[in-house]
Amino acid sequence: MERLRWVFLVLAVWGAIHPMYWFVTHMAETGTGLSGLIDAWYVNASTTGLTWDLTIAAVTLTVWVVAESVQRRDWWALVAVPATFCIGVSCGLPLYLFLRSRRG
């Protein structure tokens, strides 16, 4: 289980860096900043569908993290919530699994 735990951490770091690279690249190329990036999420039906898919996944993950954190009294695991909404599900989910799998 210890190896799997570190796989989760590597995935969390990858999930933070890789998508952020593309977001920053887009903002640098268009010069529109965060508002332009958000506008791009709704440019067509495909991106709008993907945006809603990830939003629903983020809300679901948040409900799960909060419910389990309260039940387990594991307040450190709540750090996955801002990671999910500020970075993405690709970081928040593996980060939560990493934190959840620690001994204690």
C-alpha distance (Angstrom), angle and dihedral (degrees) to the residues before:
residue distance angle dihedral
M1 . . .
E2 3.80 . .
R3 3.83 92.3 .
L4 3.78 91.1 49.4
R5 3.79 89.2 52.3
W6 3.81 90.7 57.1
V7 3.80 90.6 46.6
F8 3.82 86.8 58.4
L9 3.81 90.2 52.3
V10 3.81 92.3 49.9
L11 3.81 89.8 49.2
A12 3.82 90.7 49.5
V13 3.80 91.2 52.9
W14 3.80 91.5 45.6
G15 3.81 89.4 46.5
A16 3.80 89.1 54.5
I17 3.80 99.3 44.5
H18 3.80 105.4 36.6
P19 3.83 100.1 52.5
M20 3.82 91.0 39.3
Y21 3.82 89.4 56.3
W22 3.80 90.1 58.5
F23 3.81 93.5 44.1
V24 3.81 92.2 51.2
T25 3.81 91.0 44.4
H26 3.80 90.8 53.0
M27 3.79 93.0 47.9
A28 3.81 91.7 47.8
E29 3.81 93.0 48.6
T30 3.80 95.7 47.4
G31 3.80 98.2 33.4
T32 3.79 89.5 -143.0
G33 3.80 99.5 115.5
L34 3.77 124.6 -152.3
S35 3.81 94.8 -29.5
G36 3.81 90.2 56.8
L37 3.78 90.5 48.9
I38 3.80 91.3 52.1
D39 3.81 90.6 47.2
A40 3.81 88.7 53.5
W41 3.81 90.0 57.4
Y42 3.81 88.2 66.9
V43 3.81 100.3 38.7
N44 3.83 94.4 113.7
A45 3.79 141.7 -2.0
S46 3.80 92.8 -90.6
T47 3.81 96.1 54.8
T48 3.80 91.4 40.4
G49 3.81 90.0 53.8
L50 3.80 91.3 48.5
T51 3.81 90.9 47.9
W52 3.80 91.4 52.9
D53 3.81 91.4 44.2
L54 3.80 90.9 55.7
T55 3.81 92.7 42.0
I56 3.81 91.7 54.1
A57 3.82 90.1 46.2
A58 3.83 90.1 50.4
V59 3.81 92.7 50.2
T60 3.81 91.0 47.0
L61 3.80 91.6 49.5
T62 3.80 90.1 48.9
V63 3.81 92.6 52.5
W64 3.82 89.6 49.5
V65 3.81 94.2 46.8
V66 3.79 93.7 48.0
A67 3.82 93.9 45.2
E68 3.80 93.8 48.9
S69 3.80 93.6 41.6
V70 3.79 91.0 55.0
Q71 3.79 92.7 44.3
R72 3.81 94.0 46.9
R73 3.83 94.4 34.4
D74 3.78 87.3 -129.3
W75 3.78 101.8 146.9
W76 3.83 94.9 170.5
A77 3.80 89.1 66.6
L78 3.81 88.8 66.8
V79 3.81 88.2 77.2
A80 3.82 85.3 81.4
V81 3.82 90.1 70.2
P82 3.83 97.8 65.2
A83 3.81 88.8 37.7
T84 3.80 88.3 56.9
F85 3.80 95.9 49.5
C86 3.81 99.0 35.3
I87 3.81 97.2 41.4
G88 3.79 109.1 11.3
V89 3.77 147.6 -96.6
S90 3.81 88.1 -79.1
C91 3.82 87.7 68.6
G92 3.82 102.2 28.8
L93 3.80 98.0 54.2
P94 3.81 98.9 49.7
L95 3.81 89.7 40.1
Y96 3.79 90.3 55.1
L97 3.82 91.6 47.1
F98 3.80 89.0 50.2
L99 3.80 92.1 50.7
R100 3.79 93.7 42.3
S101 3.79 93.0 52.6
R102 3.79 96.3 55.3
R103 3.75 119.8 111.5
G104 3.71 118.5 -103.1
